[in-house]
């Protein structure tokens, strides 16, 4: 499978090979349940985990350009692509110098202090959950350094990181973080519960959980016949080789295909393999059942 790349974030997911062992998530829902949870090609959000932060003062994260107070090419890259962190996970930044250093590097004598503050729903400070400081003597020490703190339990947090030297503060950055219980909750959606031969079908992967997942375009269409599922054909892939990554609470773009005009009435299902980005989690197969009438 091709490398899974999240284009909106500097993080790159390495290639993951799908083994023979697959966990099948069969979603045999009633028509009413399917109608309530269907593919919506205009929506890319399944759960807005960051909605509680909307009324609060906007954060001040590092820009995605070199930071002027540091050595040439100094950038801070967010460690994880999400601001939703499962309990026991970490949030923070990695320092990177995008321009090559010469010699022993530039003297800095920085003190870097990071704080993780737990917030009440109204945004006021409840407690400082974590605090850590680092001494950064020069640019060689800075390059590749990780400034991160553990997220101890579910809740609303503000992460802040301040850079100072002997003359005083150089810059401070803040970002909101949602701590959440780790949860895998991914489903495959279709836009309708019943189709006719020749109809166009839209399918969409929905990630209501807190853990990221990856998958590729395409899938499998099968028919229920004589008490078993009979594979019919593979779904089109659109010619794309890059994998797709969904973060916490995201929906993927819709994929569309046409049903053959010679299909008979009956019960059908679409299947799609996903890879949860969780340690020791096996690849899974998402399933969605629908009917074809005449």
Wavefront OBJ file of the C-alpha trace (Angstrom):
o trace
v 0.000 0.000 0.000
v 1.333 3.460 -0.775
v 2.510 5.777 1.988
v -0.319 7.495 3.807
v 0.168 11.251 3.591
v -1.781 13.943 5.415
v -1.371 16.977 3.149
v -2.596 19.493 5.751
v 0.109 18.559 8.256
v 3.859 18.064 8.180
v 3.494 14.629 9.770
v 3.944 11.750 7.308
v 2.648 8.273 8.004
v 4.901 5.508 6.926
v 3.613 2.698 4.752
v 1.679 -0.021 6.578
v 1.283 -3.496 5.131
v -2.067 -5.236 5.486
v -1.618 -8.726 6.890
v -3.889 -11.707 6.353
v -5.679 -11.292 9.677
v -8.561 -8.846 9.342
v -11.187 -7.871 11.861
v -14.571 -7.546 10.163
v -16.907 -4.847 11.429
v -20.247 -5.931 10.010
v -22.825 -3.170 10.274
v -26.164 -4.883 9.673
v -28.339 -1.918 10.515
v -32.064 -1.508 10.024
v -33.253 0.840 7.249
v -34.233 3.457 9.852
v -30.790 3.364 11.423
v -29.156 3.660 7.996
v -31.292 6.672 7.164
v -30.127 8.426 10.317
v -26.440 7.788 9.560
v -25.864 8.111 5.833
v -23.187 9.425 3.518
v -23.322 13.202 3.186
v -20.875 14.385 0.554
v -21.161 18.007 1.754
v -19.974 17.128 5.276
v -16.393 16.384 6.355
v -17.110 16.365 10.097
v -18.461 13.373 12.028
v -17.837 14.733 15.554
v -16.510 18.228 16.294
v -14.247 17.461 19.241
v -12.892 21.026 19.240
v -16.292 22.785 19.346
v -15.960 23.635 23.089
v -13.027 25.914 22.213
v -14.970 28.001 19.657
v -16.249 30.609 22.182
v -12.827 31.022 23.805
v -10.058 33.483 22.991
v -8.326 32.231 19.818
v -4.988 30.496 20.458
v -1.643 31.685 19.134
v 0.084 28.664 17.588
v 3.459 28.881 15.832
v 3.268 29.937 12.200
v 4.216 27.444 9.525
v 7.026 29.734 8.428
v 10.474 30.234 9.996
v 10.273 32.015 13.365
v 12.193 35.290 13.352
v 13.513 35.167 16.924
v 15.512 31.973 16.353
v 18.334 30.754 14.134
v 17.819 30.866 10.341
v 15.163 28.398 9.241
v 13.889 27.710 12.783
v 10.387 26.180 12.762
v 8.168 24.450 15.315
v 6.254 21.479 13.930
v 3.292 20.056 15.821
v 4.071 16.465 16.794
v 0.632 15.005 16.066
v -1.705 16.010 13.253
v -4.595 16.467 15.684
v -5.438 18.597 18.693
v -7.394 15.624 20.042
v -5.142 13.459 22.188
v -6.076 10.128 23.732
v -5.485 9.785 27.460
v -1.824 9.059 28.110
v -0.770 10.586 24.790
v 1.426 13.637 24.330
v 1.053 17.041 22.737
v 3.834 19.390 21.782
v 6.243 20.539 19.111
v 9.496 19.490 17.491
v 12.111 22.142 16.731
v 13.561 21.943 13.235
v 16.195 24.046 11.529
v 15.335 24.028 7.838
v 18.645 25.663 6.894
v 21.947 23.794 7.339
v 24.113 24.841 10.282
v 27.755 25.800 9.966
v 30.407 24.945 12.508
v 29.367 24.490 16.133
v 26.123 26.363 15.647
v 24.817 29.606 17.079
v 24.843 30.344 20.824
v 21.302 30.746 22.213
v 21.212 30.249 26.004
v 17.439 29.797 25.904
v 15.100 28.657 28.626
v 11.982 26.956 27.228
v 8.984 26.416 29.508
v 5.913 24.413 28.506
v 2.677 24.273 30.498
v -0.467 22.200 30.092
v -3.356 23.939 31.855
v -6.707 22.238 32.412
v -9.625 24.571 31.629
v -13.195 24.830 32.773
v -15.913 24.863 30.111
v -15.954 28.696 30.185
v -12.219 28.802 29.478
v -11.034 29.806 32.952
v -8.049 28.040 34.476
v -8.876 25.027 36.628
v -5.336 23.808 37.297
v -1.865 23.521 35.793
v -1.626 19.815 35.096
v 1.912 19.665 33.720
v 4.961 21.943 33.578
v 8.447 21.343 32.261
v 11.464 23.463 31.354
v 14.461 22.876 29.100
v 17.826 24.630 28.753
v 18.867 25.125 25.124
v 22.466 26.415 24.959
v 22.902 26.512 21.168
v 21.299 25.801 17.818
v 22.780 22.291 17.647
v 20.884 21.374 20.824
v 17.743 23.048 19.466
v 17.621 21.170 16.156
v 15.332 18.154 16.524
v 14.511 18.882 20.169
v 11.054 17.760 21.358
v 9.009 20.037 23.617
v 6.022 17.963 24.728
v 3.880 17.123 27.743
v 1.642 14.180 28.627
v -2.131 14.699 28.499
v -3.088 12.926 31.745
v -6.856 12.462 31.372
v -9.898 13.602 29.356
v -10.652 17.316 29.509
v -10.101 20.714 27.902
v -6.529 22.024 27.989
v -4.403 24.961 26.887
v -0.825 24.141 25.930
v 1.626 27.037 26.124
v 5.323 27.205 25.334
v 7.547 30.217 26.092
v 11.047 30.889 24.784
v 13.270 33.222 26.856
v 16.879 34.290 27.149
v 18.696 36.326 29.787
v 17.126 39.531 28.446
v 13.573 38.186 28.908
v 10.818 36.441 26.923
v 11.353 36.016 23.178
v 7.998 34.558 22.189
v 5.063 32.570 23.575
v 2.753 30.236 21.665
v -0.519 28.648 22.739
v -2.810 25.940 21.399
v -5.961 24.244 22.668
v -5.908 20.489 23.231
v -8.816 18.130 23.811
v -7.967 15.147 26.000
v -10.277 12.224 25.286
v -10.681 8.569 26.119
v -9.141 6.484 23.376
v -11.886 5.215 21.097
v -11.956 3.412 17.766
v -15.296 4.126 16.102
v -15.134 4.060 12.313
v -18.019 3.204 10.001
v -18.771 3.001 6.297
v -21.769 5.015 5.113
v -23.907 4.949 1.971
v -26.146 7.749 0.764
v -29.334 5.635 0.555
v -30.738 2.395 1.951
v -32.200 1.116 -1.335
v -31.097 1.425 -4.960
v -32.117 0.338 -8.428
v -29.815 -1.371 -10.944
v -27.763 1.287 -12.719
v -27.995 3.773 -9.827
v -24.977 5.698 -8.605
v -23.861 4.842 -5.049
v -21.926 7.224 -2.809
v -19.883 5.734 0.028
v -18.068 7.626 2.783
v -15.830 6.626 5.705
v -16.818 8.258 9.003
v -14.440 8.372 11.970
v -16.349 9.227 15.153
v -13.477 7.995 17.312
v -10.409 9.724 18.715
v -7.793 7.649 16.873
v -6.698 8.304 13.312
v -7.291 5.756 10.550
v -5.939 5.264 7.050
v -7.421 3.645 3.979
v -7.307 3.625 0.203
v -9.903 4.217 -2.465
v -11.979 1.305 -3.713
v -13.451 -1.708 -1.957
v -15.601 -4.747 -2.662
v -19.264 -5.263 -3.573
v -20.886 -8.545 -2.540
v -24.377 -10.066 -2.736
v -26.100 -12.219 -0.093
v -27.109 -15.427 -1.832
v -27.963 -18.915 -0.523
v -26.927 -18.001 3.027
v -23.500 -16.588 2.181
v -21.867 -13.433 0.817
v -20.754 -13.811 -2.788
v -18.106 -11.284 -4.021
v -19.172 -9.566 -7.255
v -16.502 -7.007 -8.172
v -13.952 -4.549 -6.821
v -14.959 -0.905 -6.623
v -13.085 1.626 -8.796
v -10.126 3.435 -7.252
v -9.994 6.546 -9.421
v -6.342 5.891 -10.225
v -5.025 7.471 -7.002
v -2.150 5.725 -5.219
v -1.857 7.889 -2.113
v -3.669 6.686 0.961
v -6.250 8.739 2.814
v -5.918 9.685 6.484
v -8.839 10.638 8.730
v -8.218 12.262 12.084
v -10.473 12.286 15.125
v -14.068 13.157 14.238
v -13.498 13.458 10.475
v -15.380 12.131 7.463
v -13.661 11.283 4.204
v -14.545 12.466 0.736
v -17.295 10.516 -0.965
v -16.377 7.797 -3.448
v -18.918 7.004 -6.146
v -19.622 4.043 -8.408
v -22.487 2.836 -10.624
v -24.335 -0.405 -10.021
v -24.447 -2.713 -13.044
v -27.803 -2.576 -14.823
v -28.160 -6.382 -14.772
v -28.099 -6.809 -10.974
v -31.059 -8.702 -9.539
v -33.035 -7.535 -6.503
v -31.639 -8.578 -3.136
v -29.332 -7.677 -0.268
v -25.863 -6.331 -1.015
v -22.934 -4.917 0.924
v -19.880 -2.780 0.302
v -16.627 -3.442 2.140
v -13.550 -1.289 2.727
v -10.316 -2.033 4.572
v -8.971 0.495 7.073
v -5.827 0.696 9.197
v -6.250 2.162 12.720
v -3.239 4.207 13.839
v -3.088 2.507 17.217
v -0.316 0.266 18.539
v -1.012 -3.429 17.915
v -4.367 -2.691 16.256
v -5.111 -5.030 13.368
v -6.448 -3.866 10.002
v -10.222 -3.927 9.873
v -12.929 -4.261 7.273
v -15.869 -1.858 7.375
v -19.147 -3.155 5.971
v -22.390 -1.426 4.972
v -25.490 -3.325 3.851
v -28.170 -2.024 1.470
v -30.855 -3.447 -0.819
v -31.439 -3.357 -4.555
v -35.008 -3.432 -5.805
v -36.511 -3.719 -9.269
l 1 2 3 4 5 6 7 8 9 10 11 12 13 14 15 16 17 18 19 20 21 22 23 24 25 26 27 28 29 30 31 32 33 34 35 36 37 38 39 40 41 42 43 44 45 46 47 48 49 50 51 52 53 54 55 56 57 58 59 60 61 62 63 64 65 66 67 68 69 70 71 72 73 74 75 76 77 78 79 80 81 82 83 84 85 86 87 88 89 90 91 92 93 94 95 96 97 98 99 100 101 102 103 104 105 106 107 108 109 110 111 112 113 114 115 116 117 118 119 120 121 122 123 124 125 126 127 128 129 130 131 132 133 134 135 136 137 138 139 140 141 142 143 144 145 146 147 148 149 150 151 152 153 154 155 156 157 158 159 160 161 162 163 164 165 166 167 168 169 170 171 172 173 174 175 176 177 178 179 180 181 182 183 184 185 186 187 188 189 190 191 192 193 194 195 196 197 198 199 200 201 202 203 204 205 206 207 208 209 210 211 212 213 214 215 216 217 218 219 220 221 222 223 224 225 226 227 228 229 230 231 232 233 234 235 236 237 238 239 240 241 242 243 244 245 246 247 248 249 250 251 252 253 254 255 256 257 258 259 260 261 262 263 264 265 266 267 268 269 270 271 272 273 274 275 276 277 278 279 280 281 282 283 284 285 286 287 288 289 290 291 292 293 294
